[in-house]
Structure formats: structure tokens, C-alpha cells
Amino acid sequence: MSDMHLDIRQFIASDRDELQRIRALAFAPVFSSFRNIVGPEIAEVALASAEAEQAQLLTKICAPDSREQVLSRCSTGKSWGLSLSRWTKRPGLARSA
């Protein structure tokens, strides 16, 4: 049995393509199932831009000015997943003494 080294680190721009590939693979069965349930005529309209919207959402979440904290999970330098956190600033919670 080999030891697998896993890292969880801050997202970096070079992770984007691999995470987009993983996103597309993860959502492919969802879109396929939806197409099978509603039929091709409805799916053509309902999913016309859904896959592109998913890609755009990941790009937005990973942008430097995003409110999301994106962490990449990596093994041997290659991303294989991500975690998201959202930090919301609320008045009065971070007052200095």
C-alpha cells in the first residue's frame, strides 16, 4: 500500500481548468438525468444555458474579488476537489477594544 499525500490549500488560478473539468464531470449525470426525465423538447429549452452557467458560476466563485474562500484539495500537485466557505461581515461582530 502506498502513502498518498493530500494537501488542502488556497485556490490558485492554475487550478481553474482542472476544477472546471471536475465540475463538468460532476454535473454531467445531473443534466443527463434531467434530460431523460423531462424529454428532449423541454430539456432543450430548460438546459439551453445551464452548463455554461455552471462554468461561469465556478469562475465567479474563484475570482480574486469573490466573497467565497475556495480551497483546493490536491494530491501530488493535481487538484481533485474543492471546498467553499462564505464569510459574511456583520456589523458589531468584530469590534476592536
N, CA, C and O atoms as a MOPAC input file, in Angstrom:
PM7 MOZYME 1SCF
protein

 N      0.84100 1    -1.17000 1     0.00000 1
 C      0.00000 1     0.00000 1     0.00000 1
 C      0.89500 1     1.24500 1     0.00000 1
 O      1.82900 1     1.34400 1     0.79500 1
 N      0.60800 1     2.17300 1    -0.87900 1
 C      1.40800 1     3.39000 1    -0.95700 1
 C      0.76900 1     4.49500 1    -0.12500 1
 O     -0.44600 1     4.53300 1     0.07300 1
 N      1.61800 1     5.38100 1     0.34800 1
 C      1.12700 1     6.53100 1     1.08800 1
 C      0.68700 1     7.60600 1     0.11400 1
 O      1.40900 1     7.93200 1    -0.82800 1
 N     -0.48200 1     8.15000 1     0.33600 1
 C     -0.97400 1     9.23700 1    -0.50500 1
 C     -0.87500 1    10.52500 1     0.29200 1
 O     -1.38600 1    10.61700 1     1.40800 1
 N     -0.22800 1    11.49800 1    -0.27700 1
 C     -0.09600 1    12.79300 1     0.37600 1
 C     -1.19000 1    13.71800 1    -0.14000 1
 O     -1.29300 1    13.95100 1    -1.34400 1
 N     -1.99600 1    14.23900 1     0.75300 1
 C     -3.07300 1    15.14800 1     0.38900 1
 C     -2.78900 1    16.52700 1     0.95200 1
 O     -2.33100 1    16.66900 1     2.08500 1
 N     -3.06300 1    17.52300 1     0.15900 1
 C     -2.92400 1    18.91400 1     0.59000 1
 C     -4.25800 1    19.61100 1     0.42900 1
 O     -4.99700 1    19.35000 1    -0.52000 1
 N     -4.55700 1    20.48900 1     1.35200 1
 C     -5.68000 1    21.41100 1     1.19500 1
 C     -5.05500 1    22.78900 1     1.26500 1
 O     -4.43900 1    23.15900 1     2.26400 1
 N     -5.22300 1    23.54300 1     0.19300 1
 C     -4.57200 1    24.84300 1     0.12100 1
 C     -5.49300 1    25.84000 1    -0.55000 1
 O     -6.50600 1    25.47200 1    -1.14400 1
 N     -5.13400 1    27.08700 1    -0.44800 1
 C     -5.87300 1    28.16900 1    -1.09000 1
 C     -5.89100 1    27.93400 1    -2.60300 1
 O     -4.88600 1    27.53400 1    -3.19000 1
 N     -7.03500 1    28.18600 1    -3.21700 1
 C     -7.17000 1    28.10200 1    -4.67000 1
 C     -6.16000 1    29.03500 1    -5.33500 1
 O     -5.94900 1    30.16100 1    -4.88400 1
 N     -5.54100 1    28.55500 1    -6.40700 1
 C     -4.68800 1    29.39800 1    -7.24400 1
 C     -5.20100 1    29.30000 1    -8.68000 1
 O     -5.81600 1    28.30300 1    -9.05800 1
 N     -4.94900 1    30.31800 1    -9.46000 1
 C     -5.50900 1    30.40800 1   -10.81700 1
 C     -5.21100 1    29.17200 1   -11.66200 1
 O     -6.03100 1    28.78900 1   -12.49600 1
 N     -4.07400 1    28.55300 1   -11.46600 1
 C     -3.73700 1    27.38200 1   -12.27700 1
 C     -4.59800 1    26.16200 1   -11.94300 1
 O     -4.54400 1    25.16500 1   -12.66300 1
 N     -5.38900 1    26.21700 1   -10.86800 1
 C     -6.32900 1    25.13900 1   -10.52100 1
 C     -7.58900 1    25.18700 1   -11.37900 1
 O     -8.29300 1    24.18500 1   -11.50500 1
 N     -7.87100 1    26.33200 1   -11.96200 1
 C     -9.16600 1    26.58300 1   -12.59800 1
 C     -9.54600 1    25.52900 1   -13.64400 1
 O    -10.65100 1    24.98800 1   -13.59500 1
 N     -8.66300 1    25.23500 1   -14.57000 1
 C     -9.02100 1    24.29600 1   -15.64400 1
 C     -9.36500 1    22.90800 1   -15.10700 1
 O    -10.32400 1    22.28100 1   -15.55600 1
 N     -8.57900 1    22.43600 1   -14.14600 1
 C     -8.84400 1    21.11300 1   -13.58200 1
 C    -10.15200 1    21.11300 1   -12.79100 1
 O    -10.91000 1    20.14600 1   -12.86200 1
 N    -10.42300 1    22.15900 1   -12.05400 1
 C    -11.67200 1    22.22900 1   -11.30500 1
 C    -12.87500 1    22.36600 1   -12.24200 1
 O    -13.95200 1    21.85400 1   -11.93900 1
 N    -12.70500 1    23.04500 1   -13.36500 1
 C    -13.78900 1    23.11400 1   -14.36100 1
 C    -14.04400 1    21.71900 1   -14.95600 1
 O    -15.19000 1    21.34300 1   -15.20300 1
 N    -12.98100 1    20.97100 1   -15.17900 1
 C    -13.12700 1    19.61300 1   -15.70700 1
 C    -13.88700 1    18.74100 1   -14.69900 1
 O    -14.78900 1    17.99200 1   -15.07300 1
 N    -13.51600 1    18.84600 1   -13.43300 1
 C    -14.18500 1    18.08100 1   -12.37800 1
 C    -15.64800 1    18.49800 1   -12.26200 1
 O    -16.52800 1    17.64900 1   -12.11600 1
 N    -15.91200 1    19.81500 1   -12.32700 1
 C    -17.29000 1    20.31300 1   -12.26800 1
 C    -18.12800 1    19.73900 1   -13.39800 1
 O    -19.25700 1    19.30000 1   -13.18100 1
 N    -17.57300 1    19.74300 1   -14.60700 1
 C    -18.31100 1    19.22400 1   -15.76100 1
 C    -18.62500 1    17.73500 1   -15.58400 1
 O    -19.72700 1    17.28900 1   -15.90300 1
 N    -17.66800 1    16.97900 1   -15.08100 1
 C    -17.90200 1    15.55400 1   -14.83700 1
 C    -18.95100 1    15.33300 1   -13.74900 1
 O    -19.77800 1    14.42800 1   -13.85400 1
 N    -18.91500 1    16.15300 1   -12.71500 1
 C    -19.86000 1    16.00400 1   -11.61000 1
 C    -21.29300 1    16.32700 1   -12.02800 1
 O    -22.23100 1    15.66800 1   -11.58000 1
 N    -21.46800 1    17.32700 1   -12.87400 1
 C    -22.81300 1    17.72800 1   -13.27600 1
 C    -23.34600 1    16.96900 1   -14.48900 1
 O    -24.54900 1    17.01900 1   -14.74800 1
 N    -22.50900 1    16.28100 1   -15.22700 1
 C    -22.95900 1    15.54900 1   -16.42000 1
 C    -24.10100 1    14.57900 1   -16.11200 1
 O    -25.08200 1    14.56100 1   -16.85500 1
 N    -24.01700 1    13.77200 1   -15.05000 1
 C    -25.14200 1    12.87000 1   -14.76500 1
 C    -26.41200 1    13.61100 1   -14.34900 1
 O    -27.51800 1    13.14000 1   -14.61600 1
 N    -26.26500 1    14.75000 1   -13.70600 1
 C    -27.43400 1    15.53500 1   -13.29800 1
 C    -28.17200 1    16.04400 1   -14.53400 1
 O    -29.38900 1    15.90000 1   -14.64600 1
 N    -27.42400 1    16.63600 1   -15.45400 1
 C    -28.04400 1    17.14300 1   -16.67700 1
 C    -28.62100 1    16.00700 1   -17.52200 1
 O    -29.69900 1    16.14900 1   -18.09900 1
 N    -27.91900 1    14.89900 1   -17.59500 1
 C    -28.39900 1    13.74300 1   -18.35900 1
 C    -29.69800 1    13.20600 1   -17.76600 1
 O    -30.64300 1    12.90900 1   -18.49600 1
 N    -29.74000 1    13.08500 1   -16.45500 1
 C    -30.94600 1    12.60300 1   -15.78700 1
 C    -32.12200 1    13.54700 1   -16.02600 1
 O    -33.23700 1    13.10400 1   -16.30100 1
 N    -31.86500 1    14.84400 1   -15.91900 1
 C    -32.91600 1    15.81900 1   -16.15900 1
 C    -33.44500 1    15.69600 1   -17.59200 1
 O    -34.65400 1    15.74300 1   -17.81800 1
 N    -32.53800 1    15.54000 1   -18.54800 1
 C    -32.96100 1    15.38100 1   -19.95400 1
 C    -33.84600 1    14.14900 1   -20.11300 1
 O    -34.84600 1    14.18500 1   -20.83000 1
 N    -33.47600 1    13.06600 1   -19.44500 1
 C    -34.25500 1    11.83300 1   -19.53500 1
 C    -35.62800 1    11.98200 1   -18.89300 1
 O    -36.60500 1    11.41500 1   -19.38300 1
 N    -35.70800 1    12.73000 1   -17.81400 1
 C    -36.97500 1    12.90200 1   -17.09500 1
 C    -37.93900 1    13.78800 1   -17.88000 1
 O    -39.10700 1    13.43000 1   -18.03600 1
 N    -37.48000 1    14.92500 1   -18.37300 1
 C    -38.39700 1    15.87900 1   -18.99800 1
 C    -38.52300 1    15.71300 1   -20.50500 1
 O    -39.44100 1    16.26200 1   -21.11400 1
 N    -37.62300 1    14.97400 1   -21.10300 1
 C    -37.66700 1    14.78300 1   -22.54700 1
 C    -36.86500 1    15.83700 1   -23.28400 1
 O    -36.57200 1    16.90100 1   -22.73900 1
 N    -36.51000 1    15.54000 1   -24.52400 1
 C    -35.61200 1    16.41800 1   -25.27900 1
 C    -36.17200 1    17.80600 1   -25.57800 1
 O    -35.41600 1    18.77800 1   -25.60700 1
 N    -37.49400 1    17.91800 1   -25.80300 1
 C    -38.05300 1    19.22400 1   -26.15100 1
 C    -37.95400 1    20.20600 1   -24.98000 1
 O    -37.53800 1    21.35000 1   -25.15900 1
 N    -38.33400 1    19.75900 1   -23.79400 1
 C    -38.26500 1    20.62300 1   -22.61700 1
 C    -36.80700 1    20.84600 1   -22.21900 1
 O    -36.42200 1    21.96600 1   -21.88500 1
 N    -36.01300 1    19.81300 1   -22.25000 1
 C    -34.60700 1    19.92100 1   -21.86200 1
 C    -33.86300 1    20.91600 1   -22.74600 1
 O    -32.99900 1    21.65200 1   -22.27000 1
 N    -34.19900 1    20.93300 1   -24.02200 1
 C    -33.53100 1    21.86700 1   -24.94400 1
 C    -33.72700 1    23.31100 1   -24.49000 1
 O    -32.81200 1    24.12800 1   -24.59000 1
 N    -34.91600 1    23.61800 1   -23.99400 1
 C    -35.20800 1    24.97200 1   -23.52300 1
 C    -34.67400 1    25.17600 1   -22.09900 1
 O    -33.99200 1    26.16100 1   -21.81800 1
 N    -34.99000 1    24.24400 1   -21.22000 1
 C    -34.64200 1    24.40200 1   -19.80400 1
 C    -33.13600 1    24.35700 1   -19.55700 1
 O    -32.63500 1    25.01800 1   -18.64800 1
 N    -32.42000 1    23.58600 1   -20.35900 1
 C    -30.97500 1    23.44600 1   -20.15600 1
 C    -30.14300 1    24.18900 1   -21.19600 1
 O    -28.94000 1    23.95900 1   -21.31900 1
 N    -30.78400 1    25.07100 1   -21.93400 1
 C    -30.08900 1    25.76300 1   -23.02300 1
 C    -28.78700 1    26.39900 1   -22.57500 1
 O    -27.79300 1    26.35100 1   -23.29800 1
 N    -28.78200 1    26.98800 1   -21.39900 1
 C    -27.56700 1    27.66500 1   -20.94100 1
 C    -27.07500 1    27.14500 1   -19.58900 1
 O    -26.14000 1    27.71000 1   -19.02100 1
 N    -27.68200 1    26.08700 1   -19.06800 1
 C    -27.36300 1    25.61500 1   -17.71300 1
 C    -25.90700 1    25.19400 1   -17.56100 1
 O    -25.26700 1    25.53600 1   -16.56700 1
 N    -25.38300 1    24.46700 1   -18.52000 1
 C    -23.99600 1    24.00200 1   -18.39200 1
 C    -23.01600 1    25.17800 1   -18.44200 1
 O    -22.04500 1    25.20700 1   -17.68500 1
 N    -23.26500 1    26.13800 1   -19.32400 1
 C    -22.40900 1    27.32600 1   -19.39700 1
 C    -22.53600 1    28.15500 1   -18.11700 1
 O    -21.55200 1    28.71900 1   -17.63800 1
 N    -23.75900 1    28.22500 1   -17.56400 1
 C    -23.97000 1    28.96800 1   -16.31900 1
 C    -23.20300 1    28.33300 1   -15.16300 1
 O    -22.66600 1    29.04400 1   -14.31300 1
 N    -23.14500 1    27.01200 1   -15.12200 1
 C    -22.37900 1    26.32800 1   -14.08700 1
 C    -20.89300 1    26.69300 1   -14.18500 1
 O    -20.24900 1    26.95800 1   -13.16900 1
 N    -20.36000 1    26.70600 1   -15.39000 1
 C    -18.95700 1    27.06600 1   -15.60000 1
 C    -18.70500 1    28.51000 1   -15.18500 1
 O    -17.69500 1    28.81400 1   -14.55100 1
 N    -19.63000 1    29.40100 1   -15.54800 1
 C    -19.48700 1    30.81100 1   -15.17900 1
 C    -19.55900 1    31.00300 1   -13.66900 1
 O    -18.84500 1    31.84000 1   -13.11600 1
 N    -20.41500 1    30.23500 1   -13.00000 1
 C    -20.52800 1    30.33600 1   -11.55300 1
 C    -19.22000 1    29.93200 1   -10.87400 1
 O    -18.76900 1    30.60600 1    -9.94800 1
 N    -18.61500 1    28.84600 1   -11.32300 1
 C    -17.33600 1    28.44100 1   -10.73900 1
 C    -16.26500 1    29.50100 1   -10.97800 1
 O    -15.47000 1    29.79400 1   -10.08500 1
 N    -16.24100 1    30.07100 1   -12.16800 1
 C    -15.28300 1    31.14500 1   -12.46000 1
 C    -15.51400 1    32.32700 1   -11.53000 1
 O    -14.55600 1    32.90600 1   -11.01600 1
 N    -16.77600 1    32.69300 1   -11.30600 1
 C    -17.10600 1    33.81800 1   -10.41900 1
 C    -16.70900 1    33.51700 1    -8.97700 1
 O    -16.15600 1    34.37700 1    -8.29200 1
 N    -16.98600 1    32.31100 1    -8.52100 1
 C    -16.65200 1    31.91500 1    -7.15500 1
 C    -15.14400 1    31.94400 1    -6.92400 1
 O    -14.68500 1    32.27100 1    -5.83000 1
 N    -14.37900 1    31.60300 1    -7.95300 1
 C    -12.91800 1    31.53300 1    -7.82700 1
 C    -12.21900 1    32.85800 1    -8.12700 1
 O    -10.99400 1    32.93500 1    -8.04000 1
 N    -12.96400 1    33.89000 1    -8.47200 1
 C    -12.35600 1    35.18600 1    -8.79400 1
 C    -11.71000 1    35.79400 1    -7.54800 1
 O    -12.17100 1    35.57000 1    -6.42900 1
 N    -10.64400 1    36.56000 1    -7.75200 1
 C     -9.94200 1    37.17200 1    -6.60800 1
 C    -10.83200 1    38.05300 1    -5.72900 1
 O    -10.59000 1    38.15700 1    -4.52700 1
 N    -11.85900 1    38.69000 1    -6.30600 1
 C    -12.72100 1    39.58200 1    -5.52300 1
 C    -13.97500 1    38.87600 1    -4.98100 1
 O    -14.88700 1    39.53900 1    -4.48700 1
 N    -14.02400 1    37.56700 1    -5.06700 1
 C    -15.17000 1    36.80100 1    -4.60200 1
 C    -15.25700 1    36.80900 1    -3.07500 1
 O    -14.24100 1    36.90400 1    -2.38700 1
 N    -16.47400 1    36.70800 1    -2.56000 1
 C    -16.67500 1    36.57400 1    -1.11400 1
 C    -16.41900 1    35.13700 1    -0.66000 1
 O    -16.39500 1    34.86100 1     0.54000 1
 N    -16.23400 1    34.24500 1    -1.59100 1
 C    -16.02000 1    32.83500 1    -1.27600 1
 C    -14.55100 1    32.58500 1    -0.94900 1
 O    -13.66000 1    33.20000 1    -1.53500 1
 N    -14.31600 1    31.69500 1    -0.03000 1
 C    -12.97000 1    31.19900 1     0.19800 1
 C    -12.94400 1    29.82200 1    -0.45300 1
 O    -13.66400 1    28.91700 1    -0.03100 1
 N    -12.12300 1    29.66700 1    -1.47100 1
 C    -12.04300 1    28.41500 1    -2.20600 1
 C    -10.74300 1    27.72100 1    -1.83300 1
 O     -9.65700 1    28.29000 1    -1.94900 1
 N    -10.87800 1    26.49200 1    -1.38600 1
 C     -9.72600 1    25.67800 1    -1.04900 1
 C     -9.65500 1    24.52400 1    -2.03300 1
 O    -10.66100 1    23.86400 1    -2.29400 1
 N     -8.48200 1    24.27800 1    -2.57800 1
 C     -8.27200 1    23.15100 1    -3.48400 1
 C     -7.75600 1    21.97200 1    -2.68800 1
 O     -6.89500 1    22.11500 1    -1.81900 1
 N     -8.28200 1    20.83100 1    -2.99200 1
 C     -7.74600 1    19.59500 1    -2.42800 1
 C     -6.86000 1    18.99100 1    -3.50000 1
 O     -7.28200 1    18.82300 1    -4.64400 1
 N     -5.64000 1    18.66800 1    -3.13000 1
 C     -4.66400 1    18.22900 1    -4.11400 1
 C     -3.96500 1    16.96300 1    -3.65100 1
 O     -3.81500 1    16.70700 1    -2.45600 1
 N     -3.55100 1    16.19100 1    -4.62000 1
 C     -2.71000 1    15.03100 1    -4.38800 1
 C     -1.64500 1    15.05200 1    -5.46400 1
 O     -1.95500 1    15.16500 1    -6.65000 1
 N     -0.42100 1    14.94500 1    -5.06500 1
 C      0.72100 1    15.02100 1    -5.98200 1
 C      0.62100 1    16.21700 1    -6.92400 1
 O      0.91400 1    16.11000 1    -8.11400 1
 N      0.20200 1    17.35700 1    -6.37300 1
 C      0.16700 1    18.59900 1    -7.12600 1
 C     -1.01500 1    18.77500 1    -8.04500 1
 O     -1.12800 1    19.82000 1    -8.68700 1
 N     -1.90700 1    17.79700 1    -8.14100 1
 C     -3.05700 1    17.88600 1    -9.05200 1
 C     -4.34100 1    18.04500 1    -8.24500 1
 O     -4.60100 1    17.28300 1    -7.31400 1
 N     -5.13500 1    19.03700 1    -8.61300 1
 C     -6.40500 1    19.26300 1    -7.92400 1
 C     -7.36800 1    18.12700 1    -8.21100 1
 O     -7.44300 1    17.62900 1    -9.33400 1
 N     -8.10100 1    17.72500 1    -7.18800 1
 C     -9.13600 1    16.70700 1    -7.37900 1
 C    -10.43500 1    17.07800 1    -6.67200 1
 O    -11.37800 1    16.28600 1    -6.64500 1
 N    -10.48500 1    18.25400 1    -6.11100 1
 C    -11.71500 1    18.69300 1    -5.47300 1
 C    -11.57000 1    20.09200 1    -4.92900 1
 O    -10.49100 1    20.68200 1    -4.98000 1
 N    -12.66400 1    20.62400 1    -4.40500 1
 C    -12.61000 1    21.95000 1    -3.82500 1
 C    -13.60500 1    22.05200 1    -2.69100 1
 O    -14.57500 1    21.29700 1    -2.62400 1
 N    -13.35400 1    22.98000 1    -1.81600 1
 C    -14.25200 1    23.30100 1    -0.70800 1
 C    -14.53000 1    24.79200 1    -0.76700 1
 O    -13.65400 1    25.58300 1    -1.11700 1
 N    -15.73900 1    25.16700 1    -0.42900 1
 C    -16.12700 1    26.57400 1    -0.44300 1
 C    -16.59700 1    27.00400 1     0.93400 1
 O    -17.27100 1    26.25500 1     1.64100 1
 N    -16.23700 1    28.19500 1     1.29400 1
 C    -16.75600 1    28.83200 1     2.50300 1
 C    -17.13200 1    30.25400 1     2.13000 1
 O    -16.48900 1    30.86200 1     1.27400 1
 N    -18.14000 1    30.77600 1     2.74400 1
 C    -18.51200 1    32.17900 1     2.52100 1
 C    -18.45700 1    32.88700 1     3.86400 1
 O    -19.04900 1    32.45400 1     4.85200 1
 N    -17.73200 1    33.97900 1     3.86200 1
 C    -17.60800 1    34.78900 1     5.05300 1
 C    -18.47700 1    36.01400 1     4.88000 1
 O    -18.34600 1    36.74900 1     3.90200 1
 N    -19.36400 1    36.23000 1     5.83300 1
 C    -20.25400 1    37.37000 1     5.79100 1
 C    -19.87900 1    38.32400 1     6.91200 1
 O    -19.83800 1    37.94200 1     8.08200 1
 N    -19.60900 1    39.55000 1     6.54700 1
 C    -19.30100 1    40.55600 1     7.55600 1
 C    -20.60900 1    41.10700 1     8.09700 1
 O    -21.49600 1    41.49400 1     7.33600 1
 N    -20.71700 1    41.13700 1     9.41000 1
 C    -21.90700 1    41.68400 1    10.05000 1
 C    -21.49000 1    42.78400 1    11.00500 1
 O    -20.51700 1    42.63100 1    11.74400 1
 N    -22.20100 1    43.86600 1    10.99800 1
 C    -21.85500 1    44.97900 1    11.89200 1
 C    -21.85300 1    44.52600 1    13.34900 1
 O    -22.73500 1    43.78600 1    13.78600 1
 N    -20.85100 1    44.98100 1    14.08800 1
 C    -20.80100 1    44.73400 1    15.51200 1
 C    -20.11700 1    43.45700 1    15.93600 1
 O    -19.86900 1    43.27500 1    17.12800 1
 N    -19.80200 1    42.56700 1    15.02000 1
 C    -19.20200 1    41.31200 1    15.41600 1
 C    -17.68600 1    41.40000 1    15.57300 1
 O    -17.09600 1    40.58000 1    16.27700 1
 N    -17.06400 1    42.34700 1    14.95100 1
 C    -15.60600 1    42.43000 1    15.00200 1
 C    -15.15600 1    43.81300 1    15.46400 1
 O    -14.44600 1    44.51500 1    14.74400 1
 N    -15.55800 1    44.18300 1    16.61800 1
 C    -15.17700 1    45.49500 1    17.15500 1
 C    -13.87600 1    45.39100 1    17.91400 1
 O    -13.65100 1    44.43600 1    18.65700 1
 N    -13.03800 1    46.35900 1    17.72700 1
 C    -11.79600 1    46.38400 1    18.49700 1
 C    -12.02800 1    47.09200 1    19.82200 1
 O    -12.87400 1    47.98000 1    19.92900 1
 N    -11.27200 1    46.69000 1    20.81600 1
 C    -11.44900 1    47.25700 1    22.15700 1
 C    -10.77200 1    48.58300 1    22.28500 1
 O    -10.82000 1    49.20100 1    23.34800 1

